[in-house]
Amino acid sequence: MTAPVFVVEHFDAGGEGRYVLDGPEGRHAVSVKRLDPGEELVLTDGAGRWADCVVLETEGKDRLIVRMDAVREEAPEEPRITVVQALPKGDRGELAVETMTETGVDAIVPWSASRCITQWKGERGLKALGKWRATAREAGKQSRRVRFPEVADAATTKQVAALLAEADLAAVLHEEGSEPLATAQLPAAGHIVLVVGPEGGVSPDELAAFAAAGAKPYRLGRSVLRTSTAGTAAAALLLGRTGRWS
């Protein structure tokens, strides 16, 4: 089993490479994971920097003393994959973020599509965005990632179109797409942006705006997936085809 991952804000170790993990992460390591001296763990800032560590001792219920090896950095993977995710109902948004993070997506952009039943406004929107970001962090730890996906602020259709215009491959999942995503010409590097519409589908006006930005509609398969699972399935297909899973 791979070593568990814990998130830190800095890598400032004391003498002899001793590092103190405390606070919520220390409590999780001591009281939930119940790590003992001699066991291994990984510390990361979630932005690519990480270090292998070995537990030296525990103190109380929320403090862990570890020996930290050299801090290393994982380079961003190529091609970068961003999923524009239309806002689902209820907690299906967190489900989408969780599974896309575990799969390996690099960035997630919440999208307020016209046919979304859920709309993020005011304090409610900020709370929902916070949940998505917390989910990405926890799923990143669970899946042993050291570079967690970025969860952007909610985007409008105009902002999504601007993102698509700069992509090396701009794709919109749509059941009426003439070409399957499985045969799309993929870039070896650069940026892939994939749009997942809401349960009600991408509207004609949105499709037109995305087409004007250079995006093409692609179908994923014979069945129509829910918005909360389509992005994960499509990302898995792309990660396999680009060689990032090899």
Salt bridges, closest charged atoms under 4 A:
ASP12 OD2 - HIS10 ND1 3.57
ASP22 OD2 - ARG63 NH1 3.88
GLU25 OE1 - LYS141 NZ 2.84
ASP52 OD2 - ARG72 NH2 2.64
GLU57 OE2 - ARG18 NH2 3.32
GLU59 OE1 - ARG63 NE 2.63
ASP62 OD2 - ARG27 NH2 3.72
GLU77 OE1 - ARG244 NE 3.73
ASP106 OD2 - ARG244 NH1 2.70
GLU138 OE2 - ARG137 NE 3.84
GLU138 OE1 - LYS141 NZ 3.66
GLU150 OE1 - ARG80 NH2 3.28
ASP153 OD1 - ARG133 NH2 2.96
GLU179 OE1 - LYS216 NZ 3.10
GLU199 OE2 - ARG226 NE 3.32
